[in-house]
Amino acid sequence: MVSDYLHQLIYGYYPYLAGTVFLLGSLLRFDHGQYTWKTGSSQMLSSKNMRLASNLFHIGIITIFFGHLVGLLTPHWAYAPFMSAGTKQIIAIVVGGIAGVMCLVGGAMLAYRRVANPRVRASSSPMDTFMILLLVVQVSLGLLTIIPALNHLDGGVMIQLAHWAQAVVFFQGGAASYLVGVGFIYKLHILVGLTIILIFPFTRLVHVWSAPFGYVTRRYQLVRKRG
């Protein structure tokens, strides 16, 4: 009974708590704390391997984010005429595996730099360090899910996970029931992911809301020397 209650609490109610804090917390921070709304880059303090680590991490995590977004929220009937669930799972394993390794290597380099470099460590808040370490843990868990996924390439578990995500996002109810029987590593990966969403507004991750898309269409600026 206790395990059933915890299962319902974590995978049925916790997603809505995390989502509410994520949205309201981001809005309140933008409204009341815009001076803290920044990336807090430490590249000026130490640029060694920064470009490689940052590019690997950001390319990997952006690919993972949109891969999860499309993969989990696309109904099965939308892609069924073109590919089977098993084929979709293999694509997810290959693309997610490559992106996950990139993100893990880049994230580990950034985490090591933040902990081992005295200047960077001195300018970092405890939340900065905790978040980069938590992201590395989350990516590692994601890569570990590939191992059991290779043992069931029919896509059945992937469909269960997609049904859970769609039930949560579209307020269908009974979301937790879709994760009954799903392996522990998947559940742990989801729990850590929800926790990242929960603490998102209290970290420097809020800068993703301000992605500089305007630079793509902005006119060139002409800079002239005096006299």
SULGI-V518565 format. One record per residue. N is the residue number from 0. RES is the residue in one small letter. PHI is phi as a letter, one per 40 degrees, with the letter a starting at -180 (none if undefined). NEAR is the number of other C-alpha atoms within 10 Angstrom. Layout:
BEGIN
n res phi near
N RES PHI NEAR
N RES PHI NEAR
END
This chain:
BEGIN
n res phi near
0 m none 6
1 v c 7
2 s c 8
3 d c 11
4 y c 10
5 l c 12
6 h c 18
7 q c 18
8 l c 13
9 i c 17
10 y b 23
11 g b 22
12 y b 15
13 y d 17
14 p d 22
15 y c 17
16 l c 15
17 a c 18
18 g c 17
19 t c 14
20 v c 17
21 f d 20
22 l c 14
23 l c 12
24 g c 18
25 s c 21
26 l c 14
27 l c 12
28 r c 16
29 f c 16
30 d c 10
31 h b 10
32 g b 11
33 q c 10
34 y c 8
35 t c 15
36 w c 21
37 k a 14
38 t c 13
39 g g 13
40 s c 11
41 s b 15
42 q c 13
43 m c 8
44 l c 12
45 s a 13
46 s b 10
47 k c 10
48 n g 13
49 m c 17
50 r c 12
51 l c 14
52 a c 21
53 s c 18
54 n c 15
55 l c 21
56 f c 25
57 h c 16
58 i c 15
59 g c 25
60 i c 23
61 i c 13
62 t c 19
63 i c 21
64 f d 13
65 f c 11
66 g c 16
67 h c 16
68 l c 13
69 v c 11
70 g c 19
71 l c 19
72 l c 18
73 t c 15
74 p d 14
75 h d 16
76 w c 8
77 a c 9
78 y b 12
79 a d 11
80 p c 8
81 f b 10
82 m a 11
83 s c 13
84 a c 19
85 g c 16
86 t c 14
87 k c 18
88 q c 23
89 i c 17
90 i c 12
91 a c 18
92 i c 20
93 v c 12
94 v c 15
95 g c 23
96 g c 20
97 i c 16
98 a c 24
99 g c 27
100 v c 19
101 m d 22
102 c c 28
103 l c 24
104 v c 19
105 g c 26
106 g c 27
107 a c 19
108 m c 19
109 l c 22
110 a c 22
111 y c 15
112 r c 19
113 r c 21
114 v c 15
115 a c 11
116 n c 13
117 p d 13
118 r c 14
119 v c 18
120 r c 17
121 a c 10
122 s c 14
123 s c 16
124 s c 12
125 p d 9
126 m c 13
127 d d 19
128 t c 16
129 f c 13
130 m c 18
131 i c 18
132 l c 18
133 l c 18
134 l c 20
135 v c 23
136 v c 17
137 q c 21
138 v c 26
139 s c 16
140 l c 18
141 g c 22
142 l c 19
143 l c 15
144 t c 19
145 i c 18
146 i c 12
147 p c 13
148 a c 19
149 l c 13
150 n c 8
151 h a 13
152 l c 17
153 d c 17
154 g g 17
155 g c 14
156 v c 21
157 m c 21
158 i c 19
159 q c 19
160 l c 21
161 a c 23
162 h c 23
163 w c 23
164 a c 23
165 q c 18
166 a c 18
167 v c 19
168 v c 15
169 f c 9
170 f f 11
171 q c 11
172 g g 13
173 g g 13
174 a c 23
175 a c 20
176 s c 16
177 y c 19
178 l c 21
179 v c 13
180 g g 9
181 v c 13
182 g d 13
183 f c 11
184 i c 16
185 y c 19
186 k c 17
187 l c 15
188 h c 19
189 i c 19
190 l c 17
191 v c 17
192 g c 18
193 l c 21
194 t c 16
195 i c 19
196 i c 19
197 l c 21
198 i c 17
199 f d 20
200 p c 22
201 f b 16
202 t b 19
203 r c 18
204 l c 20
205 v c 21
206 h c 15
207 v c 11
208 w c 10
209 s b 10
210 a d 9
211 p c 9
212 f c 8
213 g c 8
214 y c 9
215 v c 7
216 t b 7
217 r c 8
218 r c 8
219 y c 7
220 q c 6
221 l c 5
222 v b 6
223 r b 6
224 k c 4
225 r c 4
226 g f 3
END
